[in-house]
Amino acid sequence: MKQRLLDDGIVLMRRFCEVNSLAVPEVNIRSTAEWPFGVCAYYRPTKIEVCLEKCAHIGVAGRSWSFPGNTVDRTPYGVIQHELGHHVDVMHSTQTARYRGDFSVKLRREAGEPPISGYCPDDGEWFAELFRVFVTNPDLLRIIRPATYERLRSRFDPVVADSWEAVLSGAPDRTKAACSKKVGDVLRRHATPQFAAMADSER
Ligand SMILES: [Zn+2]
């Protein structure tokens, strides 16, 4: 299962790079025997290093929420797009430090939107997590982080064209419900008084 998620993730990453004329990062898959790190993957220009055993399975219970295209995705599918985010950050920055650059710092400042997942120790990770959703489920990012989406959309073409519901159609019910709630919260917040009155009159 993890191998399949990794293969699909690499296919998506390559397609995204192709469509957007980006240099394709090299992907190295490591075994736990050659992996002394706590993390499941990392990026160093211009390589993605990933340890499959350390990546998550699809989350079906408890605090595990990973699913391809969800706001949380630590499966190999999402991990590859997160690392692609670091690659894009580095490739579009004028100043870089290891796997981060000023591109992500500037974009976060301009968009001014909150993190999309619980993993956000700095601007580089804020960016990589939002970028992951831009690649795996752009429709969802468009709705719940519109300012970031617009800025990314002005520079990159997404390759996934499905609605967010279609992307998550195979997800556990609680995952779909959690995303529905996020989408509903945003739509309610953005509803104008006129729109609300119109919706009322149509009931
Ligand atoms: Zn990262």
Boltz pocket constraint, residues with backbone or C-beta under 6 A from the ligand:
constraints:
  - pocket:
      binder: B
      contacts: [[A, 82], [A, 86], [A, 124], [A, 125], [A, 128]]
      max_distance: 6.0
